Amino acid sequence: TTKWPKVLNDAFACQLLPQTYNKRYFLPANSQKTCHKRVSVTLSVLNMAKVSFMFVVAAATVAVTLAAQCADYNNEDMCVDKSDDTLSCVWAPKLQGESDDAAFSCQPKGCDTLSYESQGDLSTLCKAEGCDWHDDLYVCTNSGENPPCEVYYDQTSCPSDRCQYIDSIYKCYEKGQTPECYDYTDENSCPTGCSWDSTIYKCWKTGEQIPCIEYKYAMEDECPDHCDYKTEGPGTEYFQDGMCLEKDENIACIELYDKEECESEDYCQYYAYPISTCWSKSKPLPCEKKPGEVCAPDKDCKYIEGIDEYSGSCVDCPTDSCVQTYNGPTEEPPYTDPPDTGKNCSEYSGFTCPEPRCISSDNGGGLSGCSVGVCMDPSEASCNVFYDQAPCVKNSKCSWDETNYVCYETDKGIPCEDLYDQSACQSANGCTWSSDAYLCYSGTTLPCGQNYEQDTCEKDSNCLWVADDYECYDKNAPCAQFSVNSCPTDKCDVVAGLCWEKDKAVPCSAICDAYSCDKSDSCYYKSDGSDFAEGYCTECEGDCPVAKNCSEYTDEDSCPMSKCEWYDDKCNNKVCAEIYEQSECQAHTGRHSCKWDSEEFRCYLAGYPQPCNIMYDEDSCTKNGCEWDSQDYYCKASGADVPCNFFYTTEECPTPRCKFADDYCQVDTTNFQPIDLPGKGDGTGNEDEDKCDATTYKSTYLPKLVLAEQECYDQGRHRRQGGGTATNEMIECLAYVLKPATIAEACSCIWFYATEIDPEDHWMRIKC
């Protein structure tokens, strides 16, 4: 793990200077090959004792030199894009954990900058780099050094032997240190000699010019005269993003997040998937920016495994070559628009719609469409589907109103419902303003759909109040406008989960959910090829596919969304918690039967209570047999504990279960004990959920598992990079919450709970 700084002129001397003398500053691993002249040592005239002495002196000298030389690069662009590679400068905050851009500066790469240049689990990386990890503070420091006072966030933890806590700004400081004006972030707290600036929301030394970095994300009209507002990329017809920077400063490449923005600057280059990063053309991409699949085969980089498969890190190789075999997960490819195959616009779904040739809309231009939307020719679309001026005016029948930001049919004028100002509404022909509903409508009677109170809805003979939907309907509206609960039986039928005209076939495009689609005689649910939509309902080409058991489908594309879910590399039956349509919920025939909660619009396991913590008001809480904690606004099982993080002061935080640290109440980890889990983590043996006794689960385990869901997940807040992975601390927390039962005793019920909550990605699917 030795790293060699580029500090001496002689190549032999470079090979002999170990990291021991330079722990704070990490320089590129290939420095042995390209020793840079910083300190001149002539080995031929020195004996080895003198050389050893010179190494120590050189290292100390270089540490100071590096810090001073990095500080010469006084903005992000100069530091990241233009600094001397041999200095290994990084743009990082002066204090770990600080998120204010104004606190960042150019400094040598070291233990205290790791979190700002590397991906993955910081604790593993910190230790691998020979630094000291402070788990209680989530801070990495040089070996043997104390964490800086400022990382202690409350008076209790602020170490009094070397630090002082300043009440006026709620911060821990080195003894004798005086807060700067900018440490005060309340207008009323500005001390003498400091003035409040309302743009940056902090105090500043009176009469002193505020540096441009303080205005970095200010709007263009707020960027002061001594700075320049630099635009990001080409922008759009209506919007141009940018930053307020020093006059001689460019936007740093790393700040440009997409390919188009990056390549609009001639000094940047874009590294495509799986790196997906913009970096300076004049500098090599550092190992820290490379994901595992790129890092491992690169001889100049070394991949360090983290606490789980998702949290590895990439660092400089300390030897000539660190080529490895990578077995971890790969980065998800970015979403790309499906290709335009030249078909008629109507043949695409809303998510595959090739814009701008076609236009997608959720409302279908007045047609019936699902949330996936419909795709149409812009010349055939209704004006109200256009939300920008450019496409609006390309349609010959439409006009654009800049005042109300609305596209409307030129011959008909702006619809009343698109006028949101009282004076504009009242001056428009045929429009009426409702002060109660705060909206504009056509005619003299408030439309049923805009009436949100039962008593006023029922006063209108043309309206129908449906309590289950808590909505007012127009009795004369088309059937498709009604929900299943409100469907008027005199003229409509419920077909395929829809309210539809009697004796009329339901077109496949009108069916929105996979279950109802596949249940029909002539439709099937098809993946549309995009990352953001599950798919859409379309007509079968010939005979419709014959449904099989979920386990018989061998790939994700064929696994039908109507009744199955793909996870664990196989097609599985859906569980109740993953069903969102009433008809599908009530017809479910999987491992367990389901029940529909019509008030909460939720599908849950029949014969089992719903977890109390998913009830968010007193009425639904008590109706489900739970206990409402009015002080903490939390629904819990009778007699169960409230999670620690629902308490906000030291006095409220209940001990010994919880402790108050880092400005919030959290479970006290000193109560945890190491746990040895012998299971396989595959749901068999002791993990078989069918072995869970229903009575014990409902009365004993469910309340505790609900508590652990919040209490122990929080313990992994810094570490849990990928779903479904529990850290040792999370498992120890689970064991503590389950007492007096053990994890081994509760194992089958733990798996039962995890399966019903989120079978694809739940951290409680542990090896028990």
URGI-V588976 format. One record per residue. N is the residue number from 1. RES is the residue in one letter. SS is DSSP state (H for helix, E for strand, L for the rest). BURIAL is 1 if it has 16 or more other ideal C-beta (glycine too) atoms within 10 Angstrom, else 0. Layout:
BEGIN
[[N/RES/SS/BURIAL] [N/RES/SS/BURIAL]]
END
This chain:
BEGIN
[[1/T/L/0] [2/T/L/0] [3/K/L/1] [4/W/L/1] [5/P/L/1] [6/K/L/1] [7/V/L/1] [8/L/E/1] [9/N/L/1] [10/D/L/1] [11/A/H/0] [12/F/H/0] [13/A/H/1] [14/C/H/1] [15/Q/H/0] [16/L/H/0] [17/L/L/1] [18/P/L/0] [19/Q/H/1] [20/T/H/0] [21/Y/H/1] [22/N/L/1] [23/K/L/1] [24/R/L/1] [25/Y/L/1] [26/F/L/1] [27/L/L/1] [28/P/L/1] [29/A/H/1] [30/N/H/1] [31/S/H/1] [32/Q/H/1] [33/K/L/0] [34/T/L/0] [35/C/L/1] [36/H/L/1] [37/K/L/0] [38/R/L/1] [39/V/E/1] [40/S/L/0] [41/V/L/1] [42/T/L/0] [43/L/H/1] [44/S/H/0] [45/V/H/0] [46/L/L/0] [47/N/L/0] [48/M/H/0] [49/A/H/0] [50/K/H/0] [51/V/H/1] [52/S/H/0] [53/F/H/0] [54/M/H/1] [55/F/H/1] [56/V/H/0] [57/V/H/0] [58/A/H/1] [59/A/H/1] [60/A/H/0] [61/T/H/0] [62/V/H/1] [63/A/H/1] [64/V/H/0] [65/T/H/1] [66/L/H/1] [67/A/H/1] [68/A/H/0] [69/Q/H/1] [70/C/H/1] [71/A/H/0] [72/D/L/0] [73/Y/L/1] [74/N/L/0] [75/N/L/1] [76/E/H/1] [77/D/H/1] [78/M/H/1] [79/C/H/1] [80/V/H/1] [81/D/H/1] [82/K/H/1] [83/S/L/1] [84/D/L/0] [85/D/H/0] [86/T/H/1] [87/L/H/1] [88/S/L/1] [89/C/E/1] [90/V/E/1] [91/W/E/1] [92/A/E/1] [93/P/E/1] [94/K/L/0] [95/L/L/0] [96/Q/L/1] [97/G/L/0] [98/E/L/0] [99/S/L/0] [100/D/L/0] [101/D/H/0] [102/A/H/1] [103/A/H/0] [104/F/E/1] [105/S/E/1] [106/C/E/1] [107/Q/E/1] [108/P/E/1] [109/K/L/1] [110/G/L/1] [111/C/H/1] [112/D/H/1] [113/T/H/1] [114/L/H/1] [115/S/H/1] [116/Y/H/1] [117/E/L/1] [118/S/L/1] [119/Q/L/1] [120/G/L/1] [121/D/L/1] [122/L/H/1] [123/S/H/1] [124/T/H/1] [125/L/H/1] [126/C/H/1] [127/K/H/0] [128/A/H/1] [129/E/L/1] [130/G/L/1] [131/C/L/1] [132/D/E/1] [133/W/E/1] [134/H/E/1] [135/D/L/0] [136/D/L/0] [137/L/L/1] [138/Y/L/1] [139/V/E/1] [140/C/E/1] [141/T/E/1] [142/N/L/0] [143/S/L/0] [144/G/L/0] [145/E/L/0] [146/N/L/0] [147/P/L/1] [148/P/L/1] [149/C/H/1] [150/E/H/1] [151/V/H/1] [152/Y/L/1] [153/Y/L/1] [154/D/L/1] [155/Q/L/0] [156/T/L/0] [157/S/L/1] [158/C/L/1] [159/P/L/0] [160/S/L/0] [161/D/L/0] [162/R/L/0] [163/C/E/1] [164/Q/E/1] [165/Y/E/1] [166/I/E/1] [167/D/L/0] [168/S/L/0] [169/I/L/1] [170/Y/L/0] [171/K/E/1] [172/C/E/1] [173/Y/E/1] [174/E/E/0] [175/K/L/0] [176/G/L/0] [177/Q/L/0] [178/T/L/0] [179/P/L/0] [180/E/L/0] [181/C/H/1] [182/Y/H/1] [183/D/H/1] [184/Y/L/1] [185/T/L/0] [186/D/L/0] [187/E/H/0] [188/N/H/0] [189/S/H/0] [190/C/L/1] [191/P/L/0] [192/T/L/0] [193/G/L/0] [194/C/E/1] [195/S/E/0] [196/W/E/1] [197/D/E/1] [198/S/L/0] [199/T/L/0] [200/I/L/1] [201/Y/L/0] [202/K/E/1] [203/C/E/1] [204/W/E/1] [205/K/E/0] [206/T/L/0] [207/G/L/0] [208/E/L/0] [209/Q/L/0] [210/I/L/1] [211/P/L/0] [212/C/H/1] [213/I/H/1] [214/E/H/1] [215/Y/H/1] [216/K/L/1] [217/Y/L/0] [218/A/L/1] [219/M/L/0] [220/E/H/0] [221/D/H/0] [222/E/H/0] [223/C/L/1] [224/P/L/0] [225/D/L/0] [226/H/L/0] [227/C/E/1] [228/D/E/1] [229/Y/E/1] [230/K/E/1] [231/T/E/0] [232/E/L/1] [233/G/L/1] [234/P/L/0] [235/G/L/0] [236/T/L/0] [237/E/L/0] [238/Y/L/0] [239/F/L/0] [240/Q/L/0] [241/D/L/0] [242/G/E/1] [243/M/E/1] [244/C/E/1] [245/L/E/1] [246/E/E/1] [247/K/L/0] [248/D/L/0] [249/E/L/1] [250/N/L/1] [251/I/L/1] [252/A/L/1] [253/C/H/1] [254/I/H/1] [255/E/H/1] [256/L/L/1] [257/Y/L/0] [258/D/L/0] [259/K/H/1] [260/E/H/0] [261/E/H/1] [262/C/H/1] [263/E/H/0] [264/S/L/0] [265/E/L/1] [266/D/L/0] [267/Y/L/0] [268/C/E/1] [269/Q/E/1] [270/Y/E/1] [271/Y/E/1] [272/A/L/0] [273/Y/L/0] [274/P/L/1] [275/I/L/1] [276/S/L/1] [277/T/E/1] [278/C/E/1] [279/W/E/1] [280/S/E/1] [281/K/L/0] [282/S/L/0] [283/K/L/0] [284/P/L/0] [285/L/L/1] [286/P/L/1] [287/C/H/1] [288/E/H/1] [289/K/H/1] [290/K/L/1] [291/P/L/1] [292/G/H/1] [293/E/H/1] [294/V/H/1] [295/C/H/1] [296/A/L/1] [297/P/L/0] [298/D/L/1] [299/K/L/0] [300/D/L/1] [301/C/E/1] [302/K/E/1] [303/Y/E/1] [304/I/E/1] [305/E/L/1] [306/G/L/1] [307/I/L/1] [308/D/L/1] [309/E/L/0] [310/Y/L/1] [311/S/L/1] [312/G/L/1] [313/S/E/1] [314/C/E/1] [315/V/E/1] [316/D/E/1] [317/C/L/1] [318/P/L/1] [319/T/L/0] [320/D/L/0] [321/S/L/0] [322/C/L/1] [323/V/L/0] [324/Q/L/1] [325/T/L/0] [326/Y/L/0] [327/N/L/0] [328/G/L/1] [329/P/L/0] [330/T/L/0] [331/E/L/0] [332/E/L/0] [333/P/L/0] [334/P/L/0] [335/Y/L/0] [336/T/L/0] [337/D/L/0] [338/P/L/0] [339/P/L/0] [340/D/L/0] [341/T/L/0] [342/G/L/0] [343/K/L/0] [344/N/L/0] [345/C/H/1] [346/S/H/0] [347/E/H/0] [348/Y/L/1] [349/S/E/1] [350/G/L/1] [351/F/L/1] [352/T/L/1] [353/C/L/1] [354/P/L/1] [355/E/L/0] [356/P/L/0] [357/R/L/0] [358/C/E/1] [359/I/E/1] [360/S/E/1] [361/S/E/1] [362/D/L/0] [363/N/L/0] [364/G/H/1] [365/G/H/1] [366/G/H/0] [367/L/L/0] [368/S/L/1] [369/G/L/1] [370/C/L/1] [371/S/L/0] [372/V/L/1] [373/G/L/1] [374/V/E/1] [375/C/E/1] [376/M/E/1] [377/D/E/0] [378/P/L/1] [379/S/L/0] [380/E/L/0] [381/A/L/1] [382/S/L/1] [383/C/H/1] [384/N/H/1] [385/V/H/1] [386/F/L/1] [387/Y/L/0] [388/D/L/0] [389/Q/H/1] [390/A/H/0] [391/P/H/1] [392/C/H/1] [393/V/H/0] [394/K/H/0] [395/N/L/1] [396/S/L/0] [397/K/L/0] [398/C/E/1] [399/S/E/1] [400/W/E/1] [401/D/E/1] [402/E/L/0] [403/T/L/0] [404/N/L/0] [405/Y/L/0] [406/V/E/1] [407/C/E/1] [408/Y/E/1] [409/E/E/0] [410/T/L/0] [411/D/L/0] [412/K/L/0] [413/G/L/0] [414/I/L/1] [415/P/L/1] [416/C/H/1] [417/E/H/1] [418/D/H/1] [419/L/L/1] [420/Y/L/0] [421/D/L/0] [422/Q/H/0] [423/S/H/0] [424/A/H/1] [425/C/H/1] [426/Q/H/0] [427/S/H/0] [428/A/L/1] [429/N/L/0] [430/G/L/0] [431/C/E/1] [432/T/E/1] [433/W/E/1] [434/S/E/0] [435/S/L/0] [436/D/L/0] [437/A/L/0] [438/Y/L/0] [439/L/E/1] [440/C/E/1] [441/Y/E/1] [442/S/E/0] [443/G/L/0] [444/T/L/0] [445/T/L/0] [446/L/L/1] [447/P/L/1] [448/C/H/1] [449/G/H/1] [450/Q/H/0] [451/N/L/1] [452/Y/L/0] [453/E/L/0] [454/Q/H/0] [455/D/H/0] [456/T/H/0] [457/C/H/1] [458/E/H/0] [459/K/L/0] [460/D/L/1] [461/S/L/0] [462/N/L/0] [463/C/E/1] [464/L/E/1] [465/W/E/1] [466/V/E/1] [467/A/L/0] [468/D/L/0] [469/D/L/0] [470/Y/L/0] [471/E/E/1] [472/C/E/1] [473/Y/E/1] [474/D/E/1] [475/K/L/0] [476/N/L/0] [477/A/L/0] [478/P/L/0] [479/C/H/1] [480/A/H/0] [481/Q/H/0] [482/F/L/1] [483/S/L/0] [484/V/L/0] [485/N/L/0] [486/S/L/1] [487/C/L/1] [488/P/L/0] [489/T/L/0] [490/D/L/0] [491/K/L/0] [492/C/E/1] [493/D/E/0] [494/V/E/1] [495/V/E/1] [496/A/L/1] [497/G/L/1] [498/L/E/1] [499/C/E/1] [500/W/E/1] [501/E/E/0] [502/K/L/0] [503/D/L/0] [504/K/L/0] [505/A/L/0] [506/V/L/1] [507/P/L/0] [508/C/H/1] [509/S/H/1] [510/A/H/1] [511/I/L/1] [512/C/L/1] [513/D/L/1] [514/A/H/1] [515/Y/H/1] [516/S/H/1] [517/C/H/1] [518/D/H/1] [519/K/H/1] [520/S/L/1] [521/D/L/0] [522/S/L/0] [523/C/E/1] [524/Y/E/1] [525/Y/E/1] [526/K/E/1] [527/S/L/0] [528/D/L/1] [529/G/L/0] [530/S/L/1] [531/D/L/0] [532/F/L/0] [533/A/L/1] [534/E/L/0] [535/G/L/1] [536/Y/E/1] [537/C/E/1] [538/T/E/1] [539/E/E/0] [540/C/L/0] [541/E/L/0] [542/G/L/0] [543/D/L/0] [544/C/L/0] [545/P/L/0] [546/V/L/0] [547/A/L/0] [548/K/L/0] [549/N/L/0] [550/C/H/1] [551/S/H/0] [552/E/H/0] [553/Y/L/1] [554/T/L/0] [555/D/L/0] [556/E/L/0] [557/D/L/0] [558/S/L/0] [559/C/L/1] [560/P/L/1] [561/M/L/1] [562/S/L/1] [563/K/L/1] [564/C/E/1] [565/E/E/1] [566/W/E/1] [567/Y/E/0] [568/D/L/0] [569/D/L/0] [570/K/E/0] [571/C/E/1] [572/N/E/1] [573/N/E/1] [574/K/L/1] [575/V/L/1] [576/C/H/1] [577/A/H/1] [578/E/H/1] [579/I/L/1] [580/Y/L/0] [581/E/L/1] [582/Q/H/1] [583/S/H/1] [584/E/H/1] [585/C/H/1] [586/Q/H/0] [587/A/H/0] [588/H/L/1] [589/T/L/0] [590/G/L/0] [591/R/L/0] [592/H/L/1] [593/S/L/0] [594/C/E/1] [595/K/E/1] [596/W/E/1] [597/D/E/0] [598/S/L/0] [599/E/L/0] [600/E/L/0] [601/F/L/0] [602/R/E/1] [603/C/E/1] [604/Y/E/1] [605/L/E/1] [606/A/L/0] [607/G/L/0] [608/Y/L/1] [609/P/L/1] [610/Q/L/1] [611/P/L/1] [612/C/H/1] [613/N/H/1] [614/I/H/1] [615/M/L/1] [616/Y/L/0] [617/D/L/0] [618/E/H/0] [619/D/H/0] [620/S/H/1] [621/C/H/1] [622/T/H/0] [623/K/H/0] [624/N/L/1] [625/G/L/0] [626/C/L/1] [627/E/E/0] [628/W/E/1] [629/D/E/0] [630/S/L/0] [631/Q/L/0] [632/D/L/0] [633/Y/L/0] [634/Y/E/1] [635/C/E/1] [636/K/E/1] [637/A/L/1] [638/S/L/0] [639/G/L/0] [640/A/L/1] [641/D/L/1] [642/V/L/1] [643/P/L/1] [644/C/H/1] [645/N/H/1] [646/F/H/1] [647/F/L/1] [648/Y/L/0] [649/T/L/0] [650/T/L/0] [651/E/L/0] [652/E/L/0] [653/C/L/1] [654/P/L/0] [655/T/L/0] [656/P/L/0] [657/R/L/1] [658/C/E/1] [659/K/E/1] [660/F/E/1] [661/A/E/1] [662/D/L/0] [663/D/L/0] [664/Y/E/1] [665/C/E/1] [666/Q/E/1] [667/V/E/1] [668/D/L/1] [669/T/H/0] [670/T/H/0] [671/N/H/1] [672/F/L/1] [673/Q/L/0] [674/P/L/0] [675/I/L/1] [676/D/L/0] [677/L/L/1] [678/P/L/0] [679/G/L/1] [680/K/L/0] [681/G/L/0] [682/D/L/0] [683/G/L/1] [684/T/L/0] [685/G/H/0] [686/N/H/1] [687/E/H/1] [688/D/L/0] [689/E/H/1] [690/D/H/0] [691/K/H/0] [692/C/L/1] [693/D/L/0] [694/A/H/0] [695/T/H/0] [696/T/H/0] [697/Y/H/1] [698/K/H/0] [699/S/H/0] [700/T/H/1] [701/Y/H/1] [702/L/H/1] [703/P/H/1] [704/K/H/1] [705/L/H/1] [706/V/H/1] [707/L/H/1] [708/A/H/1] [709/E/H/1] [710/Q/H/1] [711/E/H/1] [712/C/H/1] [713/Y/H/1] [714/D/H/1] [715/Q/H/1] [716/G/L/1] [717/R/L/0] [718/H/L/0] [719/R/L/1] [720/R/L/1] [721/Q/L/1] [722/G/L/0] [723/G/L/0] [724/G/L/1] [725/T/L/1] [726/A/L/1] [727/T/L/1] [728/N/H/0] [729/E/H/1] [730/M/H/1] [731/I/H/1] [732/E/H/1] [733/C/H/1] [734/L/H/1] [735/A/H/1] [736/Y/H/1] [737/V/H/1] [738/L/H/1] [739/K/L/0] [740/P/L/0] [741/A/L/0] [742/T/L/0] [743/I/H/1] [744/A/H/1] [745/E/H/0] [746/A/H/1] [747/C/H/1] [748/S/H/1] [749/C/H/1] [750/I/H/1] [751/W/H/1] [752/F/H/1] [753/Y/H/1] [754/A/H/1] [755/T/H/1] [756/E/H/1] [757/I/H/1] [758/D/H/1] [759/P/L/1] [760/E/L/0] [761/D/L/0] [762/H/L/1] [763/W/L/1] [764/M/L/1] [765/R/L/1] [766/I/L/1] [767/K/L/0] [768/C/L/1]]
END
